[in-house]
Amino acid sequence: MKRLCLMSAVCLAMVSIFCLAASSNDATDAERIDAFIKASKKLPVQERIQRAQETIQNSDDDAIVSEAARDLARFAKTPERAEEALSYLETLVRNGGSDSKAFRSGNMARARILVRLGQTEIALSIFRSAVLEQWSENTYREFFESFEENGQYGIMAVEEYYRQTTDEYSDEVRRFHKLDSDLLDVLCHLHAMRINNPDRSAVQDILPQLEESKRRPLAIRIAKAFCLAGDELYKEALNDLVEVESILSSPSAPVSSHDEYKDIPLYRAAILLFQGDDFEAARDAYREYMKRNENDPDLVLFRTRNLAYGMDEEPSDIRKIAEITQVLVNSDWMATKEARSQRTEHLAASIIEQHRKSLAWCYEQEEALRFGKLLMDEYYPQTLSGANAAMNYAKHIAEKEGDFDGAEKILIDILERAPYDGVTPHAKRCLAALALRSGEYQKCIKLTDEILEQLGPSPQGSLARCLKLTLRTRNKALEALEEVQ
């Protein structure tokens, strides 16, 4: 039976590859990649991996092979699967031309797996080449995803500082990768490092690795403040920011390629939030940030979203997110449906979802539910945030109203119409919990096994919480099954 299922999966993969190749003349790269991703998302992990391997071996479509390489690297999470995936990717790289998309994507996929296998220096070398040679506009996304999933936040902080401040990159490289932004993500990575490695000191371990920048002379001073905050020396960090702002406000402020003055209030708001002692001051600083950047609302949404993501490591931080997101969702930029329609959709949805999540963790259930319904109405199923809201609404009607059938229908709809990789394991965990409550123990175990395959052995952040809850649900199902038998 197992062999028959495997052969069926291979046949399905080959049919999919053939169909994609046959339609290549009629669809753009983006359309074909989107079709490939949508089909892959609905497969169990083993079949998804196999589909990626078969695509790499048999497809002549450079764009699809590139996506298959990325998919393979993302889901080959066990050591055995990682080693096997590496062999496929090394063959792809060896046989491909250095200018091909498949060669470049294959190399970045290799780097991701090498990080997972502990070969960090080789991975860093590949990513650095990808940046300098401008392989892909998504190079940095691949870099940070690769190191984040392995909890290497110190490396992420150093690289984020380097990419925004280094004097080594040409203007062409900077334009290609859309660099020269604020340094907020450095602070967020240092905060995550502190949570996951409390014995590490940002001042001692990270600050010595950061170099002064001719392009951005005050960046090193800002980074020092961030390292102090990373070590929970918040008062000292805020004092340093006051000094930096004073320099920026003076006639003798050094010439910089980036307007650091616009970002200082955001840094102050972030540090005050992490400290958690003066939320009113944090909101005031955030309002000042909005004022200094009033001509670029989507930038404010983007950076606010990144700060909220940087606070998504543990419940005590999640509860603080609403202290600033409430300012944004009640502003003229987002308070009405018409205003929200002027914003970039996925950014607006992300802000509202982070606000909803924070409210839920603060036990403000009615407000959380209101924002959840708003998300479902305006942003489901086309965004991950909308799918998250739908999943949490399903949990609500199951737990508070006892509507298990309604909850199951919503969760199944998510897996059919909005199977984003970020929500799928959580939605399946909710389905497994419903199966456990209704006595469908075999179904529960099957779902939890699928989740464990997708998560891998050591996920980070919210996926780590998902892993813990999944294992708990699975153990309860096994115990119940033993009692029945």
N, C-alpha and C positions, 0 to 999 in steps of 0.2 A: 504493500500500500504506500509506504514511504517513497519507494522508488518511482511508483506511478505518479504520485503528486509532484515529484521532482521533475519528471519528464514533462508533465503538463505545464509546469512553470517555465521550463526551457522553451517549449513550443509557443507559449503565450509571449514570452520575451522576444522570440524570433519573429513572430507575427507583428508585434508592435514595432520592432526595428524595421521590418520590411515596409510597413505602412508609413512610417515616418520618412523613410528614404524615398518611397514612391511619391509622397506628397511634397518633397523638398522643392520642386520647381514651382509650386503653387503657393507656398507660405514663406514668410520671412523667417530669419533665424529666431527672432523673439517668439514668434507664434509656434514654431516647432519645438523650441525649448519649453515653452509653457505647456504644450500638450504632453511632452515627455514627463515633466514634473508632476502634472496632475494625475497621470496614469500611475506613476511610481508611488505617489503618496498613499494610494489606496491599497498597496501591497503590504503583506507582512514583511518584517525586516529581512528574513532570509531570502525571500523571493525578490525583494527590492535590490539586495546586494547582487543576487544572481543576474537580475535584469541589467544592472550596470556593467557587470563583467561581460555578459554576452554582447552588449552594445559596444563596449570598447574593442572586443575581438572582431566583430562582424560588420559594424556600420562604417560607411564612408562619409557620413555627414559630420563634418568637423565640429559644428556647433553642438550637435547632440552628444557626440563623444566627449566633448568638453564637460557638458553637464553630467554625463554618466560618471566621469572621473571624480567630479566634486561629490556626487551622491555616494559613490563608493567610499571615499575618504570619510565622509560624515558618519556613515553607519557601520563601518567595520571597526567596532569599538573594543572587542575582546582582543587580547594579544594574538591569538591564532588567526582571527579574521584580518587583523591589521597586517600580519606578515603575508598572508595570501593576497590581500589587496595590493600590497607594495609590489609584489611580483608582476601583477597585471599592469600597474602604473609604470613600472620601470621598463616593461616591454613597450608600452605606448610611447614613452619618452624616447626610447632608443630607436624606434622605427619612424618617429615623426620628424618632420622638418622643423628647424628651430624657429621658423616664422609662423608656424601653424598655431591655431587656437588650441588644438588638442595637445600639442607639445607643451604649451605654456600652462594650460589648466592641469595637465597631467603632472607637471612639476610642482605646482602649488598644492595639488592633492597629495603628492608625495611628502611635501613639507609638513602638511597637517598630520599625516600618519607618523612621520619621524618625530614630531613633538610628542605624540602619544607614546612612542616607544622610547622616549628619553634622549633622542639624538638631537638636542636643541641647537647646537652650533651649526650643524649641517642645514637644519630647517631655516635658521636665521639667514644663512648665506643665500639660500634659494629665494627667500622673500626679499632680501636686499637687491638681488639681481632683478627680480620682478618689478620692484619699484623703479630702479634706475633705467631699466630697458622698457618701461611702460607697457608691461604685458597686458594689464587689464585695469580698468577703473575700479574693480572690486578687490584689488590686491590687499588693501588694508583691511577690508572686511574679512577676508580669508585669514589674514595674519592674526587679528584680534580674536576671532572665533576659535582659531587653533589653540592659542595660548590660554584663553579663558576657560575652555572646557577641561583644561588640565590644571586650573587654579594657579597659573603662573602670573599673578598680578603685578609683581615687581618688574618683570620683563616688560609687561604691557605699559607700565608707567614710564619706564625709561624710553621705550620706543615712541610713545605718544609725544613725549617732550622732544625727542630727537626729530621726529617728522615735522613738527610745527616750528622748530627753531633753528635747525642746523643750517649752517652756511654752505654746506657741501652740495645741496641740490640746486640744479639749474632752474631758471625761470620756467623752462619748458616742462620739466618734471613737476614743478609746483602747480602749474596750470593744469596739467593732465590729471593729477591726483586731487585737485581742488584743495590745496593746503593753505596755510596761513590763517588758521582759525584760533579761537581761544584755547586755553589750557585746562579747561574744566575736567576733561577726562583723565588728566594726570592725577588730579585730586581724587576722583572717583576710584581709580585703580589703587591708589595708596590706601584709601579707606577699606576697600575690599581685601587688600593684603593684610591690613591690621586685623580684620575680622577672622580671616582664615589662618593667619600666622601671627598670633598675638605677641610672640617673642621677638619678632623681627622689628628693627627700628628703621624707619624711613630716613631719618637724619643720618644714621650711621651707614646704612646699606645702599640707599638709593641716591641721596644727594651727591656723594662723591663721584657718581657715574655721570652726572649732568654737567654739561659744558656751557660756558658763557657763549652768547650769540651776538655777533656784530649786527645782524639784521634786527634783532629784538633785544636790546641791551638790558631791559629790566626783567626779562623772562626768568633769569636765574634767581632773582629776588622773589619773584612770585612762586617759583618752584620751591624755594626754601620755606616760604610760608606754608605751602601745601605739605611739605615733609613734616613740619611742626604739627600741623593739624592731623596728619596721618599717625603721629605718635601721641595724639590726644592732648597736645600742648596748645589748646585752642586760644587762650588769651594771648600767648606769644605770637601765634599765627595771625590773629586779627590785628595786633599792633604792627606787625610787619607790613600788612596790607595797607594800613593807614599811612605808613611811611612811603610806600610805593605810590599811593594815590597823591600824596603831597608832592612828590617829585614830578608826577605826570601833570599836575595842575600848575606847576611853576613855569615861568618863561624859559628856564634853562633845561627843560625836559629833553632827554636825548631823542634823536630822530629814530623812528622805528618803522618797520615795514607793516606793522599791524597796530591798530588803535587799541592799545591795552586799556585805555581809560574807560571805554564802553563796557569792559568785562568785569572790572573790579567789583561792582555791586553784586554780580552773580556769584563771584568767589566768596564774598562776605556772607551772602545768604546761605550758600552751601555749607560753609564752616559753622555758621550759627545753627543750622539744622542738625548737622552731625553732633554738635555740642548738646543741643536740646534744652538749653536754659532760658532762651529769650526768643520765643517765636514771633513776638511783635516786631522785634528788631530785624528778624529774618524776613518777615513780610515787607517791612519798609525798604530793606535793601533790594528785595526782588522787584518792588514797584519802581525803584530808581533804575534798576536794570532795564525794565520795560520802557521807561521814559527815554533812556539813553539810546535805545534801539527801536524807537517807535516807527521808524521807516522800514523795518524789516520784521514784521510779525512772525513769519515762518521761521526765521532764525531763532527768535525767542522760543517758539514752540519746540524746535529741534533741540536746543540746548536744555530746555526744561525737561524734555523727555529723557535726555541722556542723564541728567541729574537724578530723575526719578528712578531710572534703571539702576543707577549707581547706589540707590538706597534700597534695592530690592533683595538684599542679602539676608536680612533677618527681620523678624516681626517688629522689634523696637524701632527700626529705621522705617519700615513700611508705614507705620502709624504716623510718622512725621510728614510724609509726602503731601498730604492734603493741606498742610499749613501754607504751602505756596501754590499748589495747583488750584486751590479755591480762589486765589487772586486772579488767575488766568481764566478759569472757566466762567467767572462772573464779570469778566472784562468785556469791553465793546468788541473785542476780537472774537469772542466765543460764546457770548451769553444767549444768542438767538440762533435759530437754524439758518437764517439768512447769513448771519455773520460767519458761522462755521463753514458754510458753503464756499466762502472766499479763501479758506485756509486749505493747505495741502491735506488731502483726506486722511492718509494714514497717520500724519502727525496729530491732527485734531483728535482722531480716534484714540491714539496712544495716550494723549494727555487725559482724556476723559476716563479711559480705563484705569490709568494709574490713580486718578482721583477716586474712582469707584472702589478700587482695591483698598486704598488707604482708609476710606470711610468704613468699609466692611471690617477691617482689622481694628478700627476704633469703636466697633459695635454700634455704629450709626446705620442700622440696617435699612431704615426707610429711605434715607437719602442715597445709600448705596444702590438700593433697588431702583430708585428713580433714574439714576444715571445709567444703570444697567439696561433699563428699558429704552432709554434714549439711544444707547449704543446699538441695541438690537434693531431699532427702528431705522436708524440712519446709516449704520456701518456694517450690517450683517447681510450676506455672508462674505462680502468682498474684502474684509480686513481681519487680521488676526485678533485685534482688539474686540471687534464685534463678536467673533467666535468665543473669545474668553468670557464676554458678558453673557452670551447665550448659555455657556456651560454653567456659569455661576447662577443663572436664573433657574436652570434645571435642578441644581443642587438645592436651591431655595424651595422650590415647589415640592421637592421630594421630602426635605427635612421638616419644613414648616407646615405644609398643607397635606402631606401624605399622598401626593399625586405621583406615584411611581411610574405609572404608564405615561403620563405627560412628560415627565423628566426623561424617560427612556427615548421617547420620540424625538425630543430636542437633541439629545446626545447623538443619536443615530444620524439625525439630519446634519449635525456638525461634521461627523465622519464622512458623510456623503458629499456635502456641498462646500464645506470649509475645512478640509483636512490638513490644516497648517501643522508643520512639524512641531511648532511651539505649543500647540494646544492638544494634539492627538493623544499623547500619553496621559494627560490630565483627564480628558474626556473618557478615555477607556478606563481609567481608574474609577471614575464616577459610575460607569456602567458595571464595573466589577463589584463595586459596593452595593449597587442595586441588586445584582445577581446573588450576592451573599445574603442580603436581607430577605430575598424571596426563596432562599433554599436551593438555588441553582448553582451548586458548588463546583461542578465540572466546568460550567460556563465561566464562573468567576476565576478559576485557576487558569483556564485558557487565555482569558483576557490579561490577567496579571503576567503570564509568561510572555505574551506579546509586548507588554509594556517594558518588562525587564530587558528584553532583547533590544528595544529601541533606546533605552536609557544608557545601557552599558554599565560597567561596574562602579564608576565613580563620577557621576554627574555633579554639576555645580548649581548653586543658587536654588531657584524654585524647583528645578528638576531633582535636586537632592532631597527636598522635602517630598516630592512625588515618589521617589524611590522608597523612602522610609514608610510612607503610608501604603504603598503597593505591597511591600513585604509583609506589613502588618495584616492587610486584607487577605493576602494569599495564605498566611499561616492560619488565620481564623477559618478559612475555607477548608484547608487540609484537616484541621482538628475536627471540624464539623462533619467532614466526610468520613473520617475514621469512626466517629461516634455512630453515624448512620449504618456503617458497614459492620 
